[in-house]
């Protein structure tokens, strides 16, 4: 569990604290460059932030589902081990 938490924390930090990335399609880049030429820099910054937000969401969703699946499987494993130990105690007593 600790190893999983460390890996998950590192992945989350990598995604959230990345360098500024210019992830734009050619059409969006042209629109931003023309608006930046007119002196409106806030459009480009907002567009980049929106693109990065949309980029991170699927990975975050998969990570959350994976964590919930992992946690659920650990709980089921503990329950099976408990039942198995009780059955072994009943047969050996």
C-alpha atoms as an extended CHARMM CRD file, in Angstrom:
* protein
*
        93  EXT
         1         1  UNK       CA              0.0000000000        0.0000000000        0.0000000000  PROA      1               0.0000000000
         2         2  UNK       CA              2.8380000000        2.3720000000        0.8530000000  PROA      2               0.0000000000
         3         3  UNK       CA              4.5770000000        1.7120000000       -2.4580000000  PROA      3               0.0000000000
         4         4  UNK       CA              1.3410000000        2.3860000000       -4.3230000000  PROA      4               0.0000000000
         5         5  UNK       CA              0.8580000000        5.6610000000       -2.4370000000  PROA      5               0.0000000000
         6         6  UNK       CA              4.4000000000        6.7790000000       -3.2810000000  PROA      6               0.0000000000
         7         7  UNK       CA              3.9950000000        5.9380000000       -6.9710000000  PROA      7               0.0000000000
         8         8  UNK       CA              0.5810000000        7.6020000000       -7.0850000000  PROA      8               0.0000000000
         9         9  UNK       CA              1.9470000000       10.7100000000       -5.3430000000  PROA      9               0.0000000000
        10        10  UNK       CA              4.8790000000       10.9560000000       -7.7440000000  PROA      10              0.0000000000
        11        11  UNK       CA              2.6030000000       10.5610000000      -10.7600000000  PROA      11              0.0000000000
        12        12  UNK       CA              0.2330000000       13.1970000000       -9.4300000000  PROA      12              0.0000000000
        13        13  UNK       CA              3.1130000000       15.5710000000       -8.7660000000  PROA      13              0.0000000000
        14        14  UNK       CA              4.5040000000       14.9570000000      -12.2510000000  PROA      14              0.0000000000
        15        15  UNK       CA              1.1630000000       15.7820000000      -13.8390000000  PROA      15              0.0000000000
        16        16  UNK       CA              0.3710000000       18.8180000000      -11.6920000000  PROA      16              0.0000000000
        17        17  UNK       CA              3.8060000000       20.4530000000      -11.5320000000  PROA      17              0.0000000000
        18        18  UNK       CA              4.8150000000       20.1250000000      -15.1610000000  PROA      18              0.0000000000
        19        19  UNK       CA              6.5880000000       22.8310000000      -17.0830000000  PROA      19              0.0000000000
        20        20  UNK       CA              4.5410000000       25.1200000000      -19.2650000000  PROA      20              0.0000000000
        21        21  UNK       CA              3.5460000000       23.1080000000      -22.2890000000  PROA      21              0.0000000000
        22        22  UNK       CA              2.3160000000       24.5370000000      -25.5440000000  PROA      22              0.0000000000
        23        23  UNK       CA             -0.1790000000       21.8230000000      -26.4470000000  PROA      23              0.0000000000
        24        24  UNK       CA             -2.2430000000       23.3940000000      -29.1740000000  PROA      24              0.0000000000
        25        25  UNK       CA             -3.5310000000       22.3970000000      -32.5490000000  PROA      25              0.0000000000
        26        26  UNK       CA             -2.3420000000       24.4190000000      -35.5320000000  PROA      26              0.0000000000
        27        27  UNK       CA             -5.6200000000       26.3170000000      -35.8340000000  PROA      27              0.0000000000
        28        28  UNK       CA             -5.6750000000       27.2670000000      -32.1500000000  PROA      28              0.0000000000
        29        29  UNK       CA             -2.0240000000       28.2910000000      -32.2800000000  PROA      29              0.0000000000
        30        30  UNK       CA             -2.7110000000       30.5860000000      -35.2400000000  PROA      30              0.0000000000
        31        31  UNK       CA             -5.6480000000       32.1850000000      -33.4490000000  PROA      31              0.0000000000
        32        32  UNK       CA             -3.6190000000       32.7420000000      -30.2940000000  PROA      32              0.0000000000
        33        33  UNK       CA             -0.6520000000       34.1610000000      -32.2040000000  PROA      33              0.0000000000
        34        34  UNK       CA             -2.8750000000       36.6430000000      -34.0170000000  PROA      34              0.0000000000
        35        35  UNK       CA             -4.5560000000       37.7440000000      -30.7860000000  PROA      35              0.0000000000
        36        36  UNK       CA             -1.1590000000       38.0180000000      -29.0640000000  PROA      36              0.0000000000
        37        37  UNK       CA             -0.0130000000       40.2050000000      -31.9380000000  PROA      37              0.0000000000
        38        38  UNK       CA             -2.8870000000       42.5290000000      -31.1000000000  PROA      38              0.0000000000
        39        39  UNK       CA             -1.7120000000       42.7370000000      -27.4700000000  PROA      39              0.0000000000
        40        40  UNK       CA             -4.1730000000       40.3100000000      -25.8740000000  PROA      40              0.0000000000
        41        41  UNK       CA             -1.9410000000       37.7730000000      -24.1340000000  PROA      41              0.0000000000
        42        42  UNK       CA             -4.5950000000       36.5020000000      -21.7030000000  PROA      42              0.0000000000
        43        43  UNK       CA             -6.3350000000       34.5110000000      -24.4660000000  PROA      43              0.0000000000
        44        44  UNK       CA             -3.2570000000       32.3490000000      -25.0240000000  PROA      44              0.0000000000
        45        45  UNK       CA             -2.6990000000       31.7040000000      -21.3410000000  PROA      45              0.0000000000
        46        46  UNK       CA             -6.3240000000       30.7150000000      -20.7960000000  PROA      46              0.0000000000
        47        47  UNK       CA             -6.3350000000       28.4740000000      -23.8470000000  PROA      47              0.0000000000
        48        48  UNK       CA             -3.1940000000       26.6590000000      -22.7230000000  PROA      48              0.0000000000
        49        49  UNK       CA             -4.6000000000       26.1750000000      -19.2290000000  PROA      49              0.0000000000
        50        50  UNK       CA             -7.8420000000       24.7690000000      -20.6370000000  PROA      50              0.0000000000
        51        51  UNK       CA             -6.0200000000       22.3760000000      -22.9360000000  PROA      51              0.0000000000
        52        52  UNK       CA             -3.8080000000       21.1020000000      -20.1240000000  PROA      52              0.0000000000
        53        53  UNK       CA             -6.8570000000       20.6730000000      -17.8700000000  PROA      53              0.0000000000
        54        54  UNK       CA             -8.5970000000       18.5970000000      -20.5420000000  PROA      54              0.0000000000
        55        55  UNK       CA             -5.4010000000       16.6070000000      -21.0750000000  PROA      55              0.0000000000
        56        56  UNK       CA             -5.0620000000       15.6490000000      -17.3830000000  PROA      56              0.0000000000
        57        57  UNK       CA             -8.6700000000       14.6200000000      -16.7050000000  PROA      57              0.0000000000
        58        58  UNK       CA             -8.6700000000       11.1730000000      -18.4170000000  PROA      58              0.0000000000
        59        59  UNK       CA             -5.4590000000       10.1640000000      -16.6470000000  PROA      59              0.0000000000
        60        60  UNK       CA             -6.7870000000       11.3580000000      -13.3160000000  PROA      60              0.0000000000
        61        61  UNK       CA            -10.0270000000        9.4330000000      -13.8550000000  PROA      61              0.0000000000
        62        62  UNK       CA             -8.1270000000        6.2250000000      -14.6730000000  PROA      62              0.0000000000
        63        63  UNK       CA             -5.9110000000        6.7170000000      -11.6060000000  PROA      63              0.0000000000
        64        64  UNK       CA             -8.9070000000        7.1670000000       -9.2870000000  PROA      64              0.0000000000
        65        65  UNK       CA            -10.6770000000        4.1060000000      -10.7000000000  PROA      65              0.0000000000
        66        66  UNK       CA             -7.4580000000        2.0890000000      -10.3630000000  PROA      66              0.0000000000
        67        67  UNK       CA             -7.0320000000        3.1630000000       -6.7460000000  PROA      67              0.0000000000
        68        68  UNK       CA            -10.6380000000        2.2870000000       -5.8690000000  PROA      68              0.0000000000
        69        69  UNK       CA            -10.2650000000       -1.0960000000       -7.5550000000  PROA      69              0.0000000000
        70        70  UNK       CA             -7.0140000000       -1.7420000000       -5.6650000000  PROA      70              0.0000000000
        71        71  UNK       CA             -8.5500000000       -0.7620000000       -2.3260000000  PROA      71              0.0000000000
        72        72  UNK       CA            -11.6150000000       -2.9400000000       -2.9330000000  PROA      72              0.0000000000
        73        73  UNK       CA             -9.5010000000       -5.9600000000       -3.8780000000  PROA      73              0.0000000000
        74        74  UNK       CA             -7.4150000000       -5.5410000000       -0.7060000000  PROA      74              0.0000000000
        75        75  UNK       CA            -10.5770000000       -5.4760000000        1.4360000000  PROA      75              0.0000000000
        76        76  UNK       CA            -11.8950000000       -8.6000000000       -0.2830000000  PROA      76              0.0000000000
        77        77  UNK       CA             -8.5650000000      -10.3420000000        0.2340000000  PROA      77              0.0000000000
        78        78  UNK       CA             -8.6010000000       -9.5170000000        3.9600000000  PROA      78              0.0000000000
        79        79  UNK       CA            -12.1470000000      -10.8800000000        4.2700000000  PROA      79              0.0000000000
        80        80  UNK       CA            -11.1760000000      -14.1120000000        2.4990000000  PROA      80              0.0000000000
        81        81  UNK       CA             -8.1310000000      -14.5380000000        4.7330000000  PROA      81              0.0000000000
        82        82  UNK       CA            -10.2740000000      -13.9490000000        7.8320000000  PROA      82              0.0000000000
        83        83  UNK       CA            -12.8480000000      -16.5270000000        6.7290000000  PROA      83              0.0000000000
        84        84  UNK       CA            -10.0920000000      -18.9940000000        5.8430000000  PROA      84              0.0000000000
        85        85  UNK       CA             -8.4540000000      -18.5960000000        9.2480000000  PROA      85              0.0000000000
        86        86  UNK       CA            -11.8090000000      -19.1070000000       11.0040000000  PROA      86              0.0000000000
        87        87  UNK       CA            -12.4670000000      -22.2800000000        8.9840000000  PROA      87              0.0000000000
        88        88  UNK       CA             -8.9690000000      -23.5850000000        9.7740000000  PROA      88              0.0000000000
        89        89  UNK       CA             -9.5130000000      -22.8650000000       13.4800000000  PROA      89              0.0000000000
        90        90  UNK       CA            -12.8300000000      -24.7080000000       13.4230000000  PROA      90              0.0000000000
        91        91  UNK       CA            -11.3550000000      -27.8170000000       11.7870000000  PROA      91              0.0000000000
        92        92  UNK       CA             -8.1980000000      -27.9420000000       13.9070000000  PROA      92              0.0000000000
        93        93  UNK       CA             -9.8520000000      -27.3200000000       17.2640000000  PROA      93              0.0000000000
